[in-house]
Amino acid sequence: MAQIRRLVLDVLKPHEPAVPALADGVADCPGVEGVNVSLVESDREVENVKLTLEGEDIDYDAVRSTVDEFGASVHSIDEFACGETLIEAGETPQD
């Protein structure tokens, strides 16, 4: 399998533990060199966040397991990049 260089996940999580704890946990996964967490939506019981991860060889199974340990769940993989060079998504009329 190709080495994962960028991974963008749509994640649903409880309010606790807080977003910084989730970011720290995911940052410790093998191959992850950087993490960005954006709050998309929050309601009384849960938060929907976008996790953007970059690295040389991200271990998706470890990331998913860590997300699960925080009581959260991956709703979807919104972006997946692999290969020698990271390619930015182009604009389309739908954007």
C-alpha distances in whole Angstrom, upper triangle without the diagonal:
4,7,9,12,14,15,18,19,22,24,27,29,32,34,34,33,33,30,30,30,26,25,26,24,21,22,22,18,16,14,17,19,21,22,24,26,28,31,31,33,35,38,40,37,34,32,29,27,24,22,20,18,17,16,13,11,12,11,11,13,15,16,17,19,21,22,23,25,27,28,26,24,21,22,20,17,19,16,13,12,10,11,14,16,17,18,21,22,25,28,29,32,31,30
4,6,9,12,13,16,18,22,23,27,28,32,34,34,32,32,29,29,29,26,24,25,24,20,20,21,17,15,13,15,17,19,20,22,24,26,29,29,32,34,37,39,37,33,31,28,26,23,20,18,16,14,13,11,9,10,11,12,14,16,16,18,20,21,22,24,26,27,28,26,24,21,22,19,16,17,15,11,9,6,7,10,12,13,15,18,19,22,25,26,30,29,28
4,6,9,11,15,17,20,22,25,27,30,32,32,30,29,26,26,26,23,21,22,21,17,17,17,14,12,9,12,13,16,17,20,22,24,27,28,31,33,36,38,35,32,29,27,24,21,18,16,13,11,9,7,5,7,9,10,13,14,14,16,18,19,20,22,24,25,27,25,23,20,22,19,16,17,14,10,9,6,7,9,11,12,14,17,18,22,25,27,30,29,28
4,6,7,11,13,17,18,22,23,27,29,29,27,26,23,23,23,20,18,19,18,15,15,16,13,11,9,10,12,13,14,16,18,20,23,24,27,29,32,34,32,28,26,23,20,17,14,12,10,8,7,7,5,5,8,8,11,12,12,14,16,17,17,20,22,22,24,22,20,17,19,16,12,14,11,7,6,5,8,10,11,10,13,15,16,19,22,24,28,26,25
4,7,10,13,17,19,23,24,27,28,29,27,26,22,22,22,20,17,18,18,15,14,15,13,12,9,9,10,11,12,14,17,19,22,23,26,29,32,34,32,29,26,23,20,17,14,11,8,6,5,5,6,6,10,11,14,15,13,16,18,18,18,21,23,23,25,23,21,18,20,17,14,14,11,8,6,5,7,9,9,7,10,12,14,18,21,23,26,25,23
4,7,10,14,16,19,21,25,26,26,24,23,20,20,21,18,15,17,17,13,13,15,13,13,10,9,10,10,10,11,14,15,19,19,23,25,28,31,29,25,22,20,16,13,10,7,6,4,7,8,9,8,11,10,14,15,12,14,17,17,16,20,21,21,23,20,19,16,17,14,11,11,7,6,5,7,10,12,11,8,10,10,12,16,18,20,24,22,20
4,6,10,12,16,18,21,23,23,22,21,18,18,19,15,14,16,15,12,12,15,13,13,11,10,12,11,10,11,12,14,16,17,20,22,25,28,26,22,19,16,14,10,8,6,5,7,9,11,11,8,10,8,12,13,10,11,15,14,13,16,19,18,20,17,15,12,13,11,7,8,6,5,7,9,13,15,14,11,12,12,13,17,19,21,24,22,20
4,7,10,13,15,19,20,21,20,19,16,17,18,15,13,16,16,12,13,16,15,16,15,12,14,12,10,9,10,11,13,13,16,19,22,25,23,19,16,13,10,7,6,4,6,9,12,15,14,12,13,11,14,15,11,12,15,15,13,16,18,18,18,15,13,10,11,9,6,5,5,7,9,12,16,18,17,13,14,13,12,16,17,19,22,19,17
4,6,10,12,16,18,19,18,17,14,16,17,13,12,16,15,12,14,16,15,17,16,14,16,14,11,11,10,11,12,12,14,16,19,22,20,16,14,10,8,6,5,7,8,12,15,17,16,13,13,11,13,14,10,10,13,13,10,13,16,15,15,12,10,7,7,6,5,6,7,9,12,15,19,21,20,17,17,16,16,19,20,21,23,20,19
4,7,10,14,15,17,17,16,14,16,17,13,14,17,16,14,16,19,17,20,19,17,19,17,13,12,10,10,10,9,11,13,16,19,17,13,11,7,6,5,7,9,12,15,18,21,20,17,17,14,15,16,13,11,15,14,11,13,16,15,14,10,9,6,5,5,6,7,10,12,15,19,22,25,23,20,20,18,17,20,20,21,23,20,18
4,6,10,12,14,14,13,11,14,14,11,12,15,14,12,15,17,16,19,20,17,19,17,14,13,10,10,10,10,11,12,14,16,14,10,8,6,5,6,7,11,13,16,19,22,21,17,17,14,15,15,12,10,13,12,8,10,13,11,10,7,6,5,6,7,9,10,13,15,18,21,25,27,26,23,23,22,21,24,24,25,26,23,22
4,7,10,12,12,12,11,15,15,12,14,17,15,14,18,20,19,22,23,20,22,20,16,15,12,12,10,10,9,10,11,13,10,7,6,5,6,9,10,14,16,20,23,26,24,21,20,17,17,17,14,12,14,13,9,10,13,10,9,6,5,7,7,10,12,13,16,19,22,25,28,31,30,26,27,25,24,27,27,27,29,25,24
4,6,8,9,9,9,12,12,9,12,15,14,13,17,18,18,22,23,20,22,20,16,15,12,12,11,11,11,10,11,12,9,6,5,6,8,11,11,15,17,21,23,26,25,21,20,18,18,17,14,13,14,12,9,9,11,8,6,4,7,9,10,13,15,17,19,21,24,27,30,32,31,28,29,27,27,30,30,31,32,29,27
4,5,7,8,10,13,12,11,14,16,15,16,19,20,20,24,26,23,25,22,19,18,14,15,12,13,12,10,10,9,6,4,6,9,10,14,15,18,20,24,26,29,28,24,23,21,21,20,17,16,16,14,11,11,12,8,7,7,10,12,14,17,19,20,23,25,28,30,34,36,35,32,33,31,30,33,33,34,35,32,30
4,6,6,8,11,11,11,13,15,15,16,19,21,22,25,27,24,25,22,19,17,14,14,11,13,11,9,9,9,7,6,6,10,11,14,15,19,21,24,27,30,29,26,25,23,23,22,19,18,18,16,13,14,14,10,10,10,13,15,16,19,21,22,24,26,29,32,35,37,36,32,33,31,31,34,33,35,36,32,30
3,5,8,10,9,9,13,14,13,15,18,19,20,24,26,23,24,22,19,18,15,16,14,16,15,12,13,12,9,9,10,13,13,16,16,20,21,25,27,30,29,25,24,23,22,21,18,18,17,15,13,13,12,8,9,10,14,16,18,21,23,24,26,27,30,32,36,37,36,33,34,33,33,36,36,37,38,35,33
4,7,8,6,7,10,11,11,13,15,16,18,21,23,20,22,20,17,16,14,15,14,17,16,14,15,14,12,11,11,13,13,16,15,18,19,23,24,28,27,23,22,21,21,18,16,16,16,13,11,12,10,7,8,10,13,16,18,21,22,23,25,26,28,30,34,35,34,32,33,32,32,35,35,37,38,35,33
4,6,6,7,9,10,11,13,15,16,18,22,23,20,21,18,15,14,11,12,11,14,14,12,14,14,13,11,10,12,11,14,14,17,18,21,23,27,26,23,23,22,22,20,17,17,17,14,12,14,13,9,11,11,15,16,18,21,21,22,24,25,27,30,33,34,33,30,31,30,30,33,33,35,36,34,31
4,5,5,6,9,10,11,12,15,16,20,20,17,18,15,11,10,7,9,9,12,13,12,14,15,14,11,9,10,9,11,10,13,14,18,20,24,23,20,20,19,20,18,15,16,16,13,11,14,13,10,12,11,14,15,17,18,19,19,20,22,24,26,29,31,29,26,28,26,26,29,30,31,33,30,28
4,5,5,6,9,10,10,13,15,18,19,16,16,13,10,10,8,11,11,15,16,15,18,19,18,15,13,14,12,13,12,14,14,17,19,22,23,20,20,20,21,18,15,17,17,14,13,16,15,12,14,14,16,17,20,21,21,21,22,23,24,26,29,30,29,26,28,26,27,30,31,33,35,33,30
4,5,5,6,9,10,11,13,17,18,15,16,14,12,12,11,13,14,17,18,17,19,19,17,15,14,15,13,15,13,15,15,18,19,23,22,19,19,18,19,16,14,15,15,11,11,13,11,9,12,12,15,16,19,21,21,22,23,23,25,27,30,31,30,27,29,28,29,32,33,35,37,35,32
4,5,5,6,8,10,11,15,16,13,15,13,10,11,9,12,12,15,16,16,18,19,16,14,12,12,10,12,10,12,12,16,17,20,20,16,16,15,16,13,11,12,12,8,7,10,9,7,10,9,12,13,16,17,17,18,19,20,22,24,27,28,28,25,27,26,26,30,30,32,34,32,29
4,5,5,6,9,10,14,14,11,12,9,6,7,7,10,12,15,17,17,20,21,19,16,14,14,11,11,8,10,10,13,14,18,18,15,15,15,16,14,11,13,14,10,10,13,13,10,13,12,14,14,17,17,17,18,18,18,20,22,25,26,25,22,24,23,24,27,28,30,33,30,28
4,6,5,6,9,13,14,11,11,10,8,10,10,14,15,19,20,20,23,24,22,19,17,17,14,15,12,13,12,14,15,18,18,15,15,16,17,13,11,14,14,10,11,14,13,11,15,14,16,17,20,21,20,21,21,21,22,23,26,26,26,24,26,25,27,30,31,34,36,34,31
4,5,5,7,11,13,11,12,12,10,12,12,15,17,19,21,21,23,24,21,18,17,17,15,15,12,13,12,14,15,18,17,14,13,13,14,10,9,11,10,7,8,11,9,9,12,12,14,15,18,19,18,20,20,20,21,22,25,26,26,24,26,26,27,31,32,34,37,34,32
4,5,5,9,10,8,10,9,7,10,10,14,16,18,20,20,23,24,22,19,17,16,13,13,9,10,8,11,12,15,14,10,10,10,11,8,6,9,9,6,7,11,10,10,13,12,13,13,16,16,15,17,17,16,18,19,22,23,23,21,23,23,24,27,29,31,34,31,29
4,6,8,9,6,7,6,6,9,11,15,17,20,22,22,25,27,25,21,19,18,15,14,11,10,8,10,10,13,13,10,11,12,14,11,9,12,13,10,11,14,14,13,17,16,17,16,19,19,17,18,18,17,18,18,21,22,21,19,22,22,24,27,29,31,34,32,30
4,7,8,7,9,10,10,13,14,18,20,23,25,25,28,29,26,23,22,21,18,17,14,14,11,12,12,14,13,11,11,12,13,9,9,12,12,9,12,14,13,13,17,17,18,18,21,21,20,21,20,19,20,20,22,23,23,22,25,25,27,30,32,35,37,35,33
4,6,6,9,10,10,14,15,19,21,23,25,26,28,29,27,23,22,21,18,17,13,13,10,11,10,12,10,8,7,9,9,6,6,10,10,8,10,13,12,13,17,16,16,16,19,19,17,19,18,17,17,17,20,21,22,20,23,24,25,29,31,33,36,34,32
4,6,9,11,12,16,18,21,24,26,28,29,32,33,30,27,25,24,21,19,16,15,11,11,9,10,8,6,6,9,10,7,8,12,12,11,14,16,16,17,20,19,19,18,21,20,18,20,19,17,16,16,18,18,20,19,22,23,25,29,31,33,37,35,33
4,6,9,11,15,17,21,23,25,28,29,32,34,31,28,26,24,21,19,15,13,10,8,5,6,5,4,6,9,11,10,10,13,14,14,15,18,18,19,22,21,20,19,22,20,17,19,17,14,14,13,14,15,16,15,19,20,22,26,29,31,34,33,31
4,6,7,11,14,17,20,22,25,26,29,31,29,25,23,21,18,16,12,10,6,6,5,7,7,5,8,10,12,10,9,13,14,12,14,17,17,17,20,19,19,17,20,19,16,17,15,14,13,13,15,16,16,15,18,19,21,24,27,29,32,31,28
4,7,11,14,17,20,23,26,27,30,32,30,27,24,23,19,17,13,11,8,6,5,8,9,8,11,13,16,14,12,16,17,15,17,20,20,20,23,21,22,20,23,21,18,19,17,15,14,15,16,16,16,14,17,18,21,24,26,29,32,31,28
4,7,10,13,17,19,22,24,27,29,28,24,21,20,16,14,10,8,6,5,7,10,12,10,13,14,17,15,13,16,18,15,16,19,20,19,21,20,20,18,21,20,17,17,15,15,14,15,17,18,17,14,17,17,19,22,24,27,30,29,26
4,7,10,13,16,19,20,23,25,24,20,17,16,12,10,7,6,5,7,9,13,14,11,14,13,16,14,11,14,16,13,13,17,17,16,18,16,17,15,18,17,15,15,14,14,15,17,19,20,19,16,18,17,19,22,24,26,29,27,24
4,7,10,12,16,17,21,23,22,19,15,14,10,8,6,5,7,9,12,16,17,14,17,16,18,17,14,16,18,15,14,18,19,17,19,16,17,15,17,16,15,14,14,15,16,18,21,22,20,17,18,16,18,21,22,24,27,25,22
4,7,9,12,14,17,19,18,15,12,10,7,6,5,6,9,12,15,19,19,16,18,16,19,17,14,15,17,15,12,16,17,14,16,14,14,13,15,15,14,14,14,16,18,20,23,25,23,19,20,19,19,22,23,25,27,24,22
4,6,9,11,15,18,17,14,10,9,5,5,7,8,12,15,18,22,22,19,21,19,21,20,17,17,20,18,15,18,19,17,18,15,15,14,15,15,15,13,15,17,19,22,25,26,24,21,21,19,19,21,21,23,24,22,19
4,6,7,11,14,14,11,7,6,5,7,9,12,15,18,21,25,25,22,23,21,23,22,18,18,21,18,15,18,19,16,16,14,15,14,14,15,16,15,17,20,22,25,28,30,28,24,24,22,21,24,23,25,26,23,20
4,7,11,14,14,11,8,5,5,7,10,13,16,19,23,26,26,23,24,22,24,23,20,19,22,20,17,19,21,18,18,15,15,14,13,14,15,13,16,19,22,25,28,30,28,24,24,21,20,22,21,22,23,20,18
4,7,11,11,9,6,5,7,10,13,16,19,23,26,30,29,26,27,24,25,25,21,20,23,21,18,19,21,18,17,14,15,15,14,15,17,16,19,22,25,28,32,34,32,28,28,25,24,25,24,25,25,22,20
4,7,8,6,4,6,9,12,15,18,21,25,28,31,31,28,28,25,26,26,22,21,23,21,17,19,20,17,16,14,15,16,15,18,20,19,22,25,28,31,35,36,35,31,31,28,27,29,28,29,29,26,24
4,6,6,6,9,12,15,18,22,24,28,31,35,34,30,30,28,28,28,24,23,24,23,19,20,21,18,16,15,16,18,17,19,22,22,25,28,31,34,38,40,38,34,34,32,30,32,31,31,31,28,26
4,6,8,12,15,18,21,24,27,31,33,37,36,32,32,29,29,29,26,24,25,23,20,20,21,18,16,15,17,19,19,22,25,25,28,31,34,37,40,42,41,37,37,35,34,36,35,35,35,32,30
4,7,10,13,17,19,23,25,29,32,35,34,30,29,27,26,26,23,21,22,20,17,17,18,15,12,12,14,17,16,20,23,23,26,29,32,35,38,41,39,36,36,34,33,35,35,35,35,32,30
4,7,10,13,15,19,21,25,28,31,30,26,26,23,23,23,20,18,19,17,14,14,16,12,11,9,11,13,13,16,19,20,23,25,28,31,35,37,36,32,32,30,29,32,31,32,32,29,27
4,6,10,12,16,18,22,25,28,28,24,24,21,22,21,18,17,18,17,13,14,16,12,12,9,11,12,12,15,17,17,20,22,25,28,32,34,32,29,29,27,26,29,28,29,30,26,24
4,7,10,13,16,20,23,26,26,22,22,19,20,20,17,16,18,16,13,14,16,13,13,10,10,10,9,12,14,13,16,19,22,25,29,31,29,26,26,24,23,25,25,25,26,23,21
4,6,10,13,16,20,23,23,19,20,17,19,18,15,14,17,15,11,14,16,13,13,10,10,10,10,11,12,12,14,17,19,22,26,28,26,23,23,21,20,23,23,24,25,22,20
4,6,10,13,17,20,20,17,18,15,17,17,13,14,16,15,12,15,17,15,15,12,12,10,10,10,10,9,11,13,16,19,22,24,23,19,19,17,17,20,20,21,23,20,18
4,6,10,13,17,16,13,14,12,15,14,10,11,14,12,10,14,15,14,15,12,12,10,11,11,10,10,10,12,14,17,20,22,20,17,18,17,17,20,21,23,25,23,20
4,7,10,14,14,11,14,12,15,15,11,13,16,14,13,16,18,17,18,15,15,12,14,12,10,9,9,10,11,14,17,19,17,14,15,13,14,18,19,21,24,22,19
4,7,10,11,8,11,10,13,13,10,12,15,13,13,16,18,17,19,16,16,14,16,14,11,12,10,10,10,12,15,16,15,12,15,14,16,19,21,23,26,25,22
4,7,9,7,11,11,15,14,12,15,17,16,16,19,21,20,22,20,19,17,19,17,14,14,11,10,9,10,13,13,12,10,13,13,15,19,21,24,27,26,23
4,6,6,10,11,15,13,12,15,18,16,17,21,21,21,24,22,21,19,21,19,16,17,14,12,10,10,12,12,12,10,14,15,18,21,24,27,30,29,26
4,6,10,12,15,15,14,17,19,19,20,23,24,24,27,25,24,21,24,21,18,19,16,13,11,9,9,9,10,10,14,16,19,22,25,28,31,30,28
4,6,9,12,12,12,15,16,16,18,20,21,22,25,23,22,19,22,20,16,18,15,12,11,9,10,11,13,13,16,18,20,23,26,29,32,31,29
4,6,9,8,8,11,13,13,14,17,18,19,21,19,18,16,18,17,14,15,13,11,10,10,12,14,15,14,16,18,19,23,26,28,31,29,28
4,6,5,6,9,10,11,13,14,16,17,19,18,17,15,18,16,14,16,15,12,13,12,15,17,18,17,20,21,22,26,28,30,33,31,30
4,5,5,6,8,10,10,12,14,16,17,15,13,11,14,13,10,13,13,10,12,12,15,18,19,17,19,20,21,24,27,28,31,29,27
4,5,5,6,9,10,11,12,15,16,14,13,12,15,14,13,16,16,14,16,16,19,21,22,21,23,24,24,28,30,31,34,31,30
4,6,5,6,9,10,10,13,15,14,13,13,16,16,15,18,17,16,17,17,20,22,23,22,24,25,26,29,31,33,36,33,32
4,5,5,6,9,10,11,13,11,11,10,13,13,12,15,14,13,15,16,19,21,22,20,22,22,23,27,28,30,33,30,28
4,5,5,6,9,10,11,9,8,7,11,11,11,14,15,14,17,18,21,24,24,22,24,24,24,27,29,30,32,29,28
4,5,5,6,9,10,10,9,10,14,15,15,18,18,18,20,21,24,26,27,25,27,27,27,31,33,34,36,33,32
4,5,5,7,9,9,10,11,14,15,15,18,19,18,20,21,24,26,27,25,27,27,27,31,32,34,36,33,32
4,5,5,7,5,6,7,11,13,13,16,17,17,20,21,25,27,27,24,26,25,25,29,30,31,33,30,29
4,5,5,5,6,8,12,14,15,18,19,19,22,24,27,30,30,27,29,28,28,32,33,34,36,33,31
4,5,7,9,12,15,17,18,21,22,22,25,26,29,31,31,29,31,31,31,34,35,37,39,36,34
4,5,9,11,14,17,18,20,22,22,25,26,30,32,32,29,31,30,30,33,34,35,37,34,32
4,7,10,13,16,18,20,22,23,26,28,31,34,33,31,32,31,31,34,34,35,37,34,32
4,7,9,12,14,16,19,20,23,25,29,31,31,28,29,28,27,30,31,32,33,30,28
4,6,9,11,14,16,17,21,23,27,29,29,26,27,26,25,28,29,29,31,28,26
4,6,8,10,13,14,17,20,23,26,26,23,23,23,22,25,25,26,28,25,23
4,7,9,12,14,18,21,24,27,27,24,24,22,21,24,24,24,25,22,21
4,6,9,11,15,17,21,24,23,20,20,19,18,20,21,21,23,20,19
4,6,7,11,14,17,20,20,17,17,16,15,18,19,20,22,19,18
4,7,10,14,17,20,19,15,15,13,12,15,15,16,18,16,14
4,7,10,14,16,15,12,11,10,9,13,14,16,18,16,15
4,7,11,14,13,10,10,11,11,14,17,18,21,19,18
4,7,10,9,7,8,9,10,13,17,18,22,21,19
4,7,8,7,9,12,13,16,19,21,25,24,23
4,6,7,9,13,14,17,21,23,26,26,25
4,7,10,13,16,18,22,24,28,28,26
4,6,10,13,15,19,21,25,25,23
4,7,10,12,16,19,22,22,20
4,6,9,12,15,19,19,17
4,6,9,13,16,16,14
4,7,9,13,13,11
4,6,10,11,9
4,7,8,6
4,5,5
4,5
4
